[in-house]
Amino acid sequence: MERCRPRRFAALLLCLALPVSAGNFRLSDRCPPGFEQLPGDVCRLVTLYDPYPSLQGRGVGGTRTGLPPRRDGFTAQQIDLGRYLFFDPLLSTDGTLSCASCHDPALGFADGRGRSAGRHGEALPRGAPTLWNSAFLQHFFWDARAGSLEAQLTGPLYAPEEMGNNPADLLAALRSNATYPALFRAAFGDDSGPIDTAQVYTALAAFEASLVSLNSRYDRYAHGDHDALDAEELAGLNVFRSFVARCAECHTPPLFTNQQVAVIGSPEPPGLARDIGAEATFSSPKLRGAFKVPTLRNIARTAPYMHSGRFETLEEVVTFYNGGRGHAVPEDEALQLHWHIVSPDLADRELDQLVAFLRTLTDERFLPRVPKQVPSGLSAGGRSAREAPTPTGDAP
């Protein structure tokens, strides 16, 4: 071992005997809960919203409004391979970060930080958005710069300040691993050839598209269980949908986002300059300070809030919106605020009701199994996943 001094983690794996043999790992041939299993182990999502027409982008969305188009059709084996990859720090250049480090299932598939921590512990410019219901999204990142799950995941994989890897070293690490080549053949076929980046991206996208949250107490109410919400929560739903508060015009049910970007005038954390957001993506000065409207699904699990974690609690968020149009924008800065941003002047009790309703959007019953082991032999999971009460199912 003294002669083996590789410069990068990918090469190090060629020198070490992995503690886990290939025989310990098997890809599931069953689709995740909520998916119908079709011939060839293809998984198709089935929801109670499927019979309803989709009115996404029109109006505030009724309780029985359909969902937008979704990504599915991956196989059970591809989804399960993506699960292993998602929790495996092997994907980072030095074996210290996995996808779950910033998208931790114990923290709503966010990371509990206002601004995510980079590979060396430094604060990154923005926080990690939740991955719940990513299958329905059309744009990714806070500034909407990626148009697919596959395009999104290459960002953190190869960003020097995040996972810091590159395609050549990533493939070298996976191909030299004792387990992954067999798992990739199980997911993509015996004649699929050596592991390539397209397969890596497909598997990760398959797993992320399987993270579905559509069975909250709000959903039970929407489908006819009128006892699912108490009087306070129902009053909050009415505030949320009102043309006074106008929350539902951007956070449109049932996905609770209209998938647009919006300038809302949220302040940055003290000492930080204005993040121009989607202005850079679309080369449009009108979108200075614009960010993607996030889903509110599992919002009670993903504090702190806004692109840089400016607000610690939901109470702070609704108080900000209630403060009046542009009240937090410095006088020397001209932002073209979205026309839905108004001055609702809600009473304190209405704000409390609104927060009570937002908490009814929590649903984590389809949390995936965090693997007890991953093929690299490194510690699996996010920064807190090993301490979280996340279902682990059968090992690994």
Buried (B, 14 or more C-beta within 10 A) or exposed (E): EEEEEEEBBBBBBEEEEBEBEBEEBBBBEEBBEBBEBEEEBBBEBEBBBEEBEBBBEEEBBBBBBBBBEBBBEBBBBBBBBBBBBBBBBBBBBBBBBBBBBBBBBBBBBBBBBBBBBBBEEEBBEBBBBBBBBBBBBEBBBBBBBBEBBBBBBBBBBBBEBBBBBBEEBBBBBBBBBBBBBBBBBBBBEEEEEEBBBEBBBBBBBBBBBBBBBBBBBBBBBBBEEEEBBEEEBBBBBBBBBBEEBBBBBBBBBBBBBBBBBBBBBBBBBEEEEBBBBBBEBBEEEEBBBBBBBBBBBBBBBBBBBBBBBBBEEBEBBBBBBBBBBBEEBEEEEEBBBBEBBBEBEBEEEBBBBBBBBBBBBBBBEBBBBBBBBBBBBBBBBBBBBBEBEBEBEEEB
